[in-house]
Amino acid sequence: MRRWPRASRAEWIAAVVGVLASLACLLLGLRMPREALLAYLFAWLCWLAPTVGSVALLLIHALTGGDWGRALRPAWLAASRRLPLLAVLLLPVLVGARTLYPWAAPAAATDPVLAHQRWWLDLPFFVLRAVVVLALWWWLAQGIRRRLDTPAATRFAAGGLVVHVLAVSVAAIDWVMSLVPQWHSTVFGILFGTAQLLAAAGLSIGLSVLGRAPSPAWTARRLNDLGSILLVLVLAWGYLAFMDYLTAWIADLPPETAWYLPRVRTGWRWLGAFLVVFHLALPFAVLLSRQAKQHAAWLAGVALWLFLAQSGYVAWLVLPGARPQGLAWGAPLAWVGIGGLWWFGYGAPWRAAQEARA
């Protein structure tokens, strides 16, 4: 049996930095617990995105096939193995739910506005749903890994994508939308899932192209295909985000304004403008160019930029409600903390593949 490669020196450094950053975030949280929990939730969702998005991309590629997926498979498999870690790291959110979510606070028990939502916004049921959603994602990840390159993979992926869409919709409602329990959006689950796909594609393409992951030749055609996939995901995310905002603006209902006003009438509007320009318009313009897509450095740079920009989008979703004045130190610290732990051991599958080819 081949011995599994040990963590690299860089991964050990990332893990140590992650632990130190997490401790610093914890110390800050002693003074402002809700802000610290929101920062932690933001960071956890940022690193959940490439993990769950990679599982979804494995399922999609099992249905569609294609050379592009084989190039990115090592990165997807490595990211999908981060799910148990993220399941453990969700515990602070579940334990602190009464502080984090308005509907779970003791004072909300007598709120007449929330009375008709009490059947769903119930803390034990909330915890149970979180466990079920994470278990379903782990089952999908394990199932598609066992069936890769077999006829059963297509059948499993067809049903698995249906399960994934349901799971990601429940996760979006529970972990993000319920931060403002009056707000409702029928498209938000799909938008949340598309953002995860974009984050996973950005990270996997960037790291695979830069590191030349073990695969057949990195031809101009393959690079062009990867760039086109990024372009499609950028357009899908931008379209869904715009339509969600447009319908809220046309309706002009109090629940919709309760969500959008902290994001468009405070300092957070500059983050929204940044996302429109640098997460949608500029990457779209670059990815329209065939030359840019076929140039490895350009493609990797745009892909990694999109992954990082998705963290800005998650911040725009999670943080404004509790801190209208802008970003605090807790969010970057939590992002580095969870990211450092996430990175530990991430490259082991790639090193195993390289050893197998050697």
Secondary structure, DSSP 8 states (H G I E B T S, - for coil): --------HHHHHHHHHHHHHHHHHHHHHTT-HHHHHHHHHHHHHHHHHHHHHHHHHHHHHHHH--HHHHHHHHHHHHHHTTHHHHHHHTHHHHHTHHHH-GGGSGGGGG-GGGGGGTTTS-HHHHHHHHHHHHHHHHHHHHHHHHHTTSTHHHHHHHHHHHHHHHHHHHHHHHHTGGGSTT---SSHHHHHHHHHHHHHHHHHHHHHHHHT-SSS---HHHHHHHHHHHHHHHHHHHHHHHHHHHHHHHH--HHHHHHHHHHHSSTTHHHHHHIIIIIIIHHHHHHT-HHHHHSHHHHHHHHHHHHHHHHHHHHHHHSTTT-TT---THHHHHHHHHHHHHHTTTTHHHHHHHHHH-
